[in-house]
Amino acid sequence: MMRSESSFSRSFAIQRRVIGALLMREILTRYGRHNIGFLWVFAEPMMFTLGITTMWTALKATHGSNLPIVPFAVTGYSTVLLWRNMSNRCCHTIEPNLSLLFHRNVRVLDLFAARVLLEIAGSTMSFVFISLFFITAGMMPLPDNLSAMLAGWLLLAYFSGSLSLLVGSLAGDSETFQRIWHTIAYFLFPISGAVFMVDWLPDAVQPYALLVPMVNAVEMVREGYFGSGVNAHYSISYLFAVSSVMLLAGLLVARHLARKLEPA
């Protein structure tokens, strides 16, 4: 029993170091050592969110309610950047890292884990820093319920990681799916909940909107931020169940992919 536990601890420590090394390699490969380097991990999505927020404010966009534009845009586009960037990055994981699989301790799942962790860290830091910027500037009030916002964000991260593992594994096995996914992601954006609240939709449409998993997470994040200012609709059990099913499917496809690519 002690030998088994010792073996597991040693294996876990090795894979942790492998993922850490892959994370550093991914940061250096993607952002380099010049200019602000690894700070682009969160600066890039922060700039995108800031640009969209500025555009909406300049156009004085309205969203069917009296919600302030800036926090509405920040909470919406930050969630989009999390699931879309992560899935798009994982879609191109295998080909540029194929040679790494000849190292005995590097596995297909390690490659995906490194990219998922990097995207979660980057998107989360972007969300935090841009929120602090606008709060300090007096353009956003403080969140009504920070713990509820965090719960919604963590569930969205779980969904995004599960989706990205499945998409990345399918893309690694099929170049056709890799090309198709980017089109699917574009179609998912307008129905992801970033630009609307479910309560604004007709009653007959609301149940169908909630079938899109990320809508539930966005509603949770906005309820945590705006509090009683919004009437949020979501199902935690549905979001968790869909994410878990996708995670299982992603693990199965990743195992199939590993058998094809990893040396015996």
N, C-alpha and C positions, 0 to 999 in steps of 0.2 A: 504494500500500500504506500509506504514511504517512497519507494523507488518510483512508483507511478506518479506521485505528486511532484517529486523532484524532476522527473522527465518533462512533465507538463509545464512546470515553472521555467525550466531551461528553454523549452521550445517557445513559450510565450515571450520570454525575454529576447530571444533571437529575432522573432518576427516583429517585435516592437522596435528593435534597433533597425531592422530592414525597412519598416514603414517610415521611421524617422529619417533614414538616409534617402529614401525615395522622395519624401517631402522636400528635403533640402535640394535634391537634384531638380525636382519639378519647379521650385521657386527660381533657382539659378538659370535653368533652361528657358523658362517662360519670361522672366523679367531681367535677367542678367545682373551684372555687378555695377552697372553705370547708373547715373542719375539718382533716383530714389530707390532703385533696386527692388527689394522685396516689399516695400511699402505700396507698390502697385497692386499687391494682393487685395487691399481694400480701397485704395485710391481710385482704381479703375471703375468698380461698380458705384462708388460714391459720386464720381463725376457724372456718371450716366444718370443717376437718380437726381442729382442736383440740376442737371440740364433739363430733365423732364419737368421737375417742379417749377423751375424758372419759367419755362414755356407756358405751363398751365396758368401760372400766376399772371404772366403778361397778357394772356388771352382772356383772363378773368373767367375761366371755365367754371361752369356750375354743374352740379351732380345730382340735381333733384332734391336737394335738402340744403339746410343752412350750415353744413359742415365746412370748416375752414379748408381751403384748398391745399395749403402746404402740408399739414399732417396727413390729409387724405392721400396726397400723392406719394409722400414718403413711405407710409405704411403699405401702400399698394405696390409701388414699383420695387421696393426692397424685397418683397416676397417673390415677385416675378424673377428678379435677379438670382435668387437662391435656387429655385427649381430649374430654371431655364439654363443658367450658366453651368450648373453642376451636370445636368444631363448632356449638354452640348460638349463639355470637356470630356466626360466619360465616354462619349461617342467616339472620340479619337484617342483612346488610351492605348490600345494594343499595338497598332502598327509602329508608332515611333519608339515603343519600349520593348519591341519583340526580342531584341538581342539580350535584354536583361534576364529573360526567362531561362537562359543557359546557366545562370548562377543557381547553385543548388538551393539556396534559401529564399529565392525570389519566386513568388507565386502570382498567378493572375489576380487573385483577390487582393494581394498586397498593392498592386498597381492601382486598382480601383479605390482601395481604402485611402491611399495617399491623396488622390485627387478629390475624393469626397470630403476628407478632413480639411484640405486646403480651401475648398470652395465654401464650406460651412464657416470656417474662420474668417475668410475674406468678406463674405456677405454679412456676417454678424457684426464685424468691426465697422463695416461701411454703414450699416443701419444705426449702430450706436453713435458713431462720430457725426454723421450728418444730422441725427436727431439732436445731439448736444449742440451742434452748431446753430441750428434753427431755434432751439430753446433759449440759448444764450443771446441770440439776436432778437428775441422777443416775438418770433414768428410762429412758434409752437408752444402750447402750454405743456406742463408736465403730464405724463401719463396718469390716467385715473387709477389704474390697477396694474402695477408693473408685473406682479406674479402671474396674472391672467395673460398678459402679453407674452411673457416668457413661455408659458405653457403652450400657447398657440405657435410660437416660433419653433419650439422644440419638436412639436408634432409635425410642423411643416418640414423641418430638417430631416426627421425620420422618413417622411413621405418622399422627400427629394432624394435622399440617399438610396432608398429602395428603388425608386424610379430610375435613378442614374445607373445603379448596378444592373438592372434588367436591360435598360437601353444600351449601356456599354457592352454588355455580354452579347446581346443580339447583333449589335453593330460589328463587334469583333469577329463574329461568325458569318456575317453577311454584309458585303459592301452595299448591296441594294437597300437594306434596311437603314444603313448609315445615311444614305442620301434621303430616304423617305422621312426619317425622323425630324430633320430640320424643317420640313414642310409642316409636319404634325405640330411641332412646337409653335410655329407661327399661328396656326389655327387655335391652339390652346390658349394663347395669350388673351384674346378678347373675352374668353369665357372663364378666365381663371379667378375672377373676383377683384382684380386690381383696379378696375375702372367703374365698379358699381357695388352697391350693397344689395343683398338678396331682397331686403325689405322694400326696395324701390321697384322690384319687378311685379308683374301681375301675379295674383295668388295662384293661378293655374300653372305658371311657369316656375315658381319658386322650388317645388320639389325636384324638378329636372335640373335646375341650376345646382342644387346641393348634391347631385350625383357626381359632379366634377370634384374630386377629392380636395384639391387645393383651395376651392372656394370656402370650405369649412374652416380651414386653417386661417385664411385671410379674415374671415368673419370673427374668429376668436381673437386675433391680434387687434383688430379694430375695436372690438368690445372692450378689451383690456385698455386700449388707449383712450377711447372716447367715453367709456362708461355708460351712463344712462342717456347719453346724447344720441345713441344709436340703438336700434332694435335688431340685434344680431340673430341669425339663424345658423345653426351648425349641429353636427352630430359627431361627438368625439369617438364614439364606438365605431361608427362607419369609417371615419378617417383612419383610425388605428387598424381596423380589419383590412381595409384595402391596402394600406402600407405593408402590413405583415404578409399578405398574400403575394404582393409584388416582390418583397424581400425573399420569400421562399422561392418564387419563380426565378428571380435573379441568381440566387445561389445555385439552383439546379442548372441553369444555362451556363453559368460561370464554370461549374464543375465539368460540364460537357466540353466547354472551350479549353479548359486546362488540360484535359486528356488529349486534345488535338495538338496543343502548342507546347506544353511543358515536356522537356526531355525525360525519358524513362529513368 
